[in-house]
Amino acid sequence: METSTLDTELSILTRLVSPERPDFPPDVARAILSLSFPQRDTDRMNELADKGQESPLTGQESIEVESYRRVGHWLSIMKSNARRSLVVADVEP
Protein backbone atom coordinates (compact mmCIF):
# COMPACT_ATOMS: atom_id res chain seq x y z
CA MET A 1 0.00 0.00 0.00
CA GLU A 2 2.81 2.39 0.82
CA THR A 3 4.39 2.00 -2.64
CA SER A 4 1.16 2.91 -4.42
CA THR A 5 0.83 5.97 -2.17
CA LEU A 6 4.39 7.00 -2.98
CA ASP A 7 3.83 6.36 -6.68
CA THR A 8 0.82 8.63 -6.47
CA GLU A 9 2.88 11.30 -4.71
CA LEU A 10 5.55 10.98 -7.41
CA SER A 11 2.91 11.29 -10.12
CA ILE A 12 1.54 14.43 -8.50
CA LEU A 13 5.00 15.99 -8.15
CA THR A 14 5.79 15.10 -11.76
CA ARG A 15 2.65 16.87 -12.94
CA LEU A 16 3.53 19.86 -10.76
CA VAL A 17 6.87 20.40 -12.52
CA SER A 18 5.99 18.92 -15.88
CA PRO A 19 8.64 19.28 -18.60
CA GLU A 20 5.78 20.33 -20.89
CA ARG A 21 5.60 23.53 -18.83
CA PRO A 22 9.18 24.90 -18.83
CA ASP A 23 8.60 28.05 -16.78
CA PHE A 24 11.35 28.19 -14.17
CA PRO A 25 13.07 31.59 -13.97
CA PRO A 26 16.70 31.32 -15.20
CA ASP A 27 18.25 31.63 -11.73
CA VAL A 28 15.97 28.88 -10.37
CA ALA A 29 16.69 26.67 -13.40
CA ARG A 30 20.44 27.04 -12.87
CA ALA A 31 20.08 26.20 -9.17
CA ILE A 32 18.11 23.06 -10.01
CA LEU A 33 20.74 22.00 -12.56
CA SER A 34 23.39 22.24 -9.84
CA LEU A 35 21.57 19.74 -7.60
CA SER A 36 23.10 16.30 -7.16
CA PHE A 37 23.14 13.54 -4.59
CA PRO A 38 25.71 14.06 -1.83
CA GLN A 39 28.66 11.66 -1.95
CA ARG A 40 27.29 9.78 1.07
CA ASP A 41 24.13 8.93 -0.87
CA THR A 42 26.04 8.06 -4.04
CA ASP A 43 28.22 5.70 -2.00
CA ARG A 44 25.13 4.12 -0.44
CA MET A 45 23.46 3.63 -3.83
CA ASN A 46 26.63 1.97 -5.14
CA GLU A 47 26.83 -0.21 -2.03
CA LEU A 48 23.23 -1.36 -2.47
CA ALA A 49 23.76 -1.98 -6.19
CA ASP A 50 26.86 -4.08 -5.50
CA LYS A 51 25.13 -6.03 -2.75
CA GLY A 52 22.10 -6.61 -4.98
CA GLN A 53 24.38 -8.19 -7.59
CA GLU A 54 25.77 -10.63 -5.03
CA SER A 55 22.70 -11.55 -3.01
CA PRO A 56 19.08 -10.56 -2.46
CA LEU A 57 18.54 -7.28 -0.63
CA THR A 58 16.64 -7.19 2.64
CA GLY A 59 13.15 -5.70 2.67
CA GLN A 60 14.47 -2.47 4.17
CA GLU A 61 17.26 -2.27 1.60
CA SER A 62 14.77 -2.79 -1.23
CA ILE A 63 12.66 0.06 0.14
CA GLU A 64 15.78 2.23 0.31
CA VAL A 65 16.69 1.41 -3.31
CA GLU A 66 13.16 2.25 -4.42
CA SER A 67 13.33 5.56 -2.53
CA TYR A 68 16.58 6.48 -4.27
CA ARG A 69 15.03 5.49 -7.60
CA ARG A 70 11.98 7.70 -7.08
CA VAL A 71 14.01 10.69 -5.93
CA GLY A 72 16.43 10.24 -8.82
CA HIS A 73 13.54 10.08 -11.27
CA TRP A 74 11.99 13.25 -9.88
CA LEU A 75 15.38 15.02 -9.94
CA SER A 76 15.73 14.05 -13.61
CA ILE A 77 12.32 15.55 -14.36
CA MET A 78 13.23 18.73 -12.50
CA LYS A 79 16.51 19.04 -14.41
CA SER A 80 14.77 18.41 -17.72
CA ASN A 81 12.32 21.17 -16.93
CA ALA A 82 15.18 23.45 -15.88
CA ARG A 83 17.09 22.86 -19.13
CA ARG A 84 13.97 23.48 -21.21
CA SER A 85 13.23 26.62 -19.18
CA LEU A 86 16.65 28.00 -20.08
CA VAL A 87 16.11 27.21 -23.77
CA VAL A 88 12.70 28.92 -23.72
CA ALA A 89 14.23 31.94 -21.95
CA ASP A 90 17.06 31.87 -24.52
CA VAL A 91 19.78 32.16 -21.87
CA GLU A 92 22.99 30.24 -21.18
CA PRO A 93 22.95 27.49 -18.53
C-alpha positions in Angstrom: 0.0 0.0 0.0 2.8 2.4 0.8 4.4 2.0 -2.6 1.2 2.9 -4.4 0.8 6.0 -2.2 4.4 7.0 -3.0 3.8 6.4 -6.7 0.8 8.6 -6.5 2.9 11.3 -4.7 5.6 11.0 -7.4 2.9 11.3 -10.1 1.5 14.4 -8.5 5.0 16.0 -8.2 5.8 15.1 -11.8 2.7 16.9 -12.9 3.5 19.9 -10.8 6.9 20.4 -12.5 6.0 18.9 -15.9 8.6 19.3 -18.6 5.8 20.3 -20.9 5.6 23.5 -18.8 9.2 24.9 -18.8 8.6 28.1 -16.8 11.4 28.2 -14.2 13.1 31.6 -14.0 16.7 31.3 -15.2 18.3 31.6 -11.7 16.0 28.9 -10.4 16.7 26.7 -13.4 20.4 27.0 -12.9 20.1 26.2 -9.2 18.1 23.1 -10.0 20.7 22.0 -12.6 23.4 22.2 -9.8 21.6 19.7 -7.6 23.1 16.3 -7.2 23.1 13.5 -4.6 25.7 14.1 -1.8 28.7 11.7 -2.0 27.3 9.8 1.1 24.1 8.9 -0.9 26.0 8.1 -4.0 28.2 5.7 -2.0 25.1 4.1 -0.4 23.5 3.6 -3.8 26.6 2.0 -5.1 26.8 -0.2 -2.0 23.2 -1.4 -2.5 23.8 -2.0 -6.2 26.9 -4.1 -5.5 25.1 -6.0 -2.8 22.1 -6.6 -5.0 24.4 -8.2 -7.6 25.8 -10.6 -5.0 22.7 -11.5 -3.0 19.1 -10.6 -2.5 18.5 -7.3 -0.6 16.6 -7.2 2.6 13.2 -5.7 2.7 14.5 -2.5 4.2 17.3 -2.3 1.6 14.8 -2.8 -1.2 12.7 0.1 0.1 15.8 2.2 0.3 16.7 1.4 -3.3 13.2 2.3 -4.4 13.3 5.6 -2.5 16.6 6.5 -4.3 15.0 5.5 -7.6 12.0 7.7 -7.1 14.0 10.7 -5.9 16.4 10.2 -8.8 13.5 10.1 -11.3 12.0 13.2 -9.9 15.4 15.0 -9.9 15.7 14.1 -13.6 12.3 15.5 -14.4 13.2 18.7 -12.5 16.5 19.0 -14.4 14.8 18.4 -17.7 12.3 21.2 -16.9 15.2 23.5 -15.9 17.1 22.9 -19.1 14.0 23.5 -21.2 13.2 26.6 -19.2 16.7 28.0 -20.1 16.1 27.2 -23.8 12.7 28.9 -23.7 14.2 31.9 -21.9 17.1 31.9 -24.5 19.8 32.2 -21.9 23.0 30.2 -21.2 23.0 27.5 -18.5 
